[in-house]
Amino acid sequence: MLALIGIVSLWSPFLDSAFFHRWFEWPGVLATGLAPILVAILAAVYFWQLSEKARRIRDEMPFTCALGLFVLCYLGLGYSIFPLIVPPSITIWQASSPPASQFFLITGTLVLIPIILAYNIFAYWVFRGKVQPGAHYR
């Protein structure tokens, strides 16, 4: 995975001159220089955490580092191609739906999310305390 991250990171700035300028010119290099440093730190922590001594301390850390690597990759990709959705021609605003459709979706979301949350809270409230610790099928 790290090898592919490196290949894509080295290849993508050369796909378009706008990507290249965003990654390697002065104001942008401060933001983009942080990504490879963070990837290297996460990779080092990941491999250190795979050792037996470190695993006894925090066994969830390799998974957390792998998630961090994926998040950094998506943030780097998003930073590279923003505001394009389909490079090199379609922007976010060209690809978005009409404002009426967006209003309909946000209205539905604002109505349904509280209903779903209320149902889940109610279900957890009804079934609280029913399972005893250590009780399970054998």
Beta strands, then each sheet from edge to edge (+ up, - down):
strand 1: 84-86
strand 2: 90-91
sheet 1: 1+ 2-
end
